[in-house]
Amino acid sequence: MERKEREAILRQGVAKPETPRDRAEREALEADLLDSPVAGKPIRRRLRNFRTGTDAAMRALGGPLAWMRRLRAIEVGIEDNESRLRERWRELRAEHTDDAEFARAWRELASSWSFRDVNGLIERHNRHFPTEARLPMNPRTGDFVHVNGRPYTREPLDAHWILERFPPEGRPEWSHSSESS
């Protein structure tokens, strides 16, 4: 064993004598306490209306959570399908001058359109979102609470969704504004 290591072990728990600098610091603190309005009084507790924990810190360090990334992927998927449908609507409209023929072709396309990827994300969102986002439950109904006043679930996309946004009769709003620009 080296001499420095042995001396360090032997000095453990031994108080060092007070130096003039230590004494000056102690006296300055005692003088400050004499004038302090809170000396000898309990310090007021500051209660917060939130709870902190290591799990919140760990989730914050990881970036967007799984449900956030999934919701963004759903939105991107919907936007992609809308733009592709808008293009197909224009193509079919150009091919069919007869309104009845166009409506038949458009309904046929709507019924055959596949939303498999987006609907898979929507299904996973509806299944996992309440636990991932730690939604509280309503004790009366046993259901999860609404998010911003609306249910958290999303409806899968289908032919009815297409025909609501892209009606076969008449011309949708977006077709007027995009042709003039």
Number of C-alpha atoms within 10 A of each C-alpha: 5 6 7 9 9 10 10 9 9 10 10 8 7 7 7 7 7 8 8 9 8 10 10 11 11 11 11 10 10 12 11 10 13 10 9 10 8 10 11 8 7 7 8 6 6 6 6 7 6 5 6 9 7 8 9 10 10 10 11 11 9 8 10 11 12 14 17 15 12 18 15 12 16 20 13 13 16 16 12 13 17 15 11 11 18 16 12 14 20 11 11 16 19 10 11 13 10 9 13 12 14 19 18 12 16 22 17 12 17 18 13 11 15 14 15 12 12 21 19 13 17 21 15 13 21 15 12 14 18 18 11 13 12 10 15 13 13 11 9 6 8 9 13 16 17 14 10 7 7 8 11 15 15 12 10 15 16 16 16 13 13 20 15 9 14 21 16 21 12 9 11 13 10 11 13 10 9 8 7 6 5
